Amino acid sequence: MSLRPRSGEHVPPLTAQIARASNPAGTTAIWVRDRLGGLWCDEDFADWYPRGGRPSLSPAQLATVCVLQFLLGLSDRQAAEAVRCRIDFKYAMAMELDDPGFHHSVLADFRDRLTEDDRADRLLDLALARLKEAGLVRERTMQRTDSAHVLAAVRDLTRLELITEAVRAGLEEVAGTFPHLLDGLVDEGWGLRYGRPVRLGKNPTKPKTRILATGDDAVRLLEHLQRHGADSASGPRVQALRQIMVQNYHRDAAGRLRWRTAEKEDGPGLPPSSRAIVSPYDTSARYARHGHIISWKGFAAHLTETCAVDGPNVITDVATTHDSQVLPGIHTRLARRELLPAEHLVDASYTSLPHLQQAAREHQVSVSGPLKSNPTRQHRQNEGFARDDFHIDYDKQQVTCPQGQVSAGWHGSYPTSSPTAAPLIVARFTKSQCRPCPARTQCTSTVDTARTVGFPPQELRDLLTAIAVNIDRLGRLQPTEEAHPPRRPTAFQNYLDQRTIPRPRSWRTLGT
């Protein structure tokens, strides 16, 4: 299909006359045309379609229908019917009253085109440009970013269940495409092990035996497909099985298959959660965490919006990802849209000193938000020896523990999992120092490991201290009376008050 841009795109006079007469107060669809002149024009989509071929429907109209469809919660059939029957829809898309519209399947085809490359992001660029022209959003105001959980449509699997289900998914894929390739491999045992979705639970019987047996089955399946020349033509499930095997197994010095563990002394260890596959059916989903309490498998949708007191809140950026280091990308896209804020409000999951410095240096954006708290187990649980219990001597480059032991090593590092993370100094104690220590259980949780203490360099530590003092001082200020008007009592609360029956004034006092 080729693009034949419409000329003018003015609302036909009869359509405008009847739309205004039948909807004197206006509708959202009418507002889009009146205030924005339509969100898009056909020339905006010129590179979406080839030069030759049958002329396509107006992509600007289809994009507008998709937006109104999501706004009003319409199905494809209902949206196509609205284009045929609703006058305000015809007005928004500058259509004649006798225009029959289009078949509902056209919307699905348009959304498929929208998912290619960065077209969805480009569509947001164009819409924000129209809003900016209309004076509804402007640059260098205050904006904020927060994230929402996006759960992947996958089951919550243990690692053993994951590898078992990955083998089953690979078998299902091969059986559906080239079933003859499974001849000579699959027998009754395979049917019993993988003939139905796996349900093992967190405490299966003989877990070590299952781990090795499932790993051996996966290796046999992959090697069998490779011998029969199907390795290069394997589908996404087999490719997922291959990645899951690499992330959960390794070969020891003798070439034997081993299960990866968190302890690197037993092998190469586990991959970081930002890279670990959690389902063979969605290899882009990841294990995500917010703070130390909330965790889920899926993604995070990062939404940025304006929050100026003198205008509406307009979403200026959307990013759905499992990577928490999204702030530089948000600023890059906002700069492209010429919608960078003067002050950007974020929470602790977005803040790091390199990101704050980069935003100020490259975009002149002041990022405001709390810095990440101490992540150690002792600090979270408020027990044992935390980092602040160790004495740091920057001049001598050594750390003294609460029991008087002096660190045996001191070196700087940049975390490999995040190249943009702040530099870190790591002081190490030896096993010979930690094993006989009477307070070892308050310091490290395992017998065979020694304590390490990580902390920022002195210049960054001083900066962090200054920021922390400022936040603490500001937090002590009393709120103004106009800031938050008191919440009106509910009917039941009024009932209690009228009868002088005591009630808790805050949810924090419910358990006291």
Sequence and secondary structure as in RCSB ss.txt:
>XXXX:A:sequence
MSLRPRSGEHVPPLTAQIARASNPAGTTAIWVRDRLGGLWCDEDFADWYPRGGRPSLSPAQLATVCVLQFLLGLS
DRQAAEAVRCRIDFKYAMAMELDDPGFHHSVLADFRDRLTEDDRADRLLDLALARLKEAGLVRERTMQRTDSAHV
LAAVRDLTRLELITEAVRAGLEEVAGTFPHLLDGLVDEGWGLRYGRPVRLGKNPTKPKTRILATGDDAVRLLEHL
QRHGADSASGPRVQALRQIMVQNYHRDAAGRLRWRTAEKEDGPGLPPSSRAIVSPYDTSARYARHGHIISWKGFA
AHLTETCAVDGPNVITDVATTHDSQVLPGIHTRLARRELLPAEHLVDASYTSLPHLQQAAREHQVSVSGPLKSNP
TRQHRQNEGFARDDFHIDYDKQQVTCPQGQVSAGWHGSYPTSSPTAAPLIVARFTKSQCRPCPARTQCTSTVDTA
RTVGFPPQELRDLLTAIAVNIDRLGRLQPTEEAHPPRRPTAFQNYLDQRTIPRPRSWRTLGT
>XXXX:A:secstr
 B    S     HHHHHHHHHH TT  HHHHHHHHHS S  GGGGGGGS SSSSB   HHHHHHHHHHHHHHT  
HHHHHHHHHH HHHHHHTT  TT     THHHHHHHHHHTSTTHHHHHHHHHHHHHHHTTSS SSSEEEEEEEEE
E SS    HHHHHHHHHHHHHHHHHHH GGGGTTT  HHHHHHHSS     SS SSHHHHHHHHHHHHHHHHHHH
HHTT STT  HHHHHHHHHHHHHEEE TTS EEE  S GGGSS    TTT    TT TT EEEEETTTEEEEEEE
EEEEEE  TTS   EEEEEEES S  HHHHHHHHHHTT   SEEE  TTT  HHHHHHHHHHH  EEE       
 HHHHHT S  GGGSEEETTTTEEE TTS B SEEEEE  TT TTS  EEEEE  HHHHTT TTGGGT S TT  
 EEEE  HHHHHHHHHHHHHHHHHHTS   TTTS      HHHHHHHHTT    SSGGGTT 
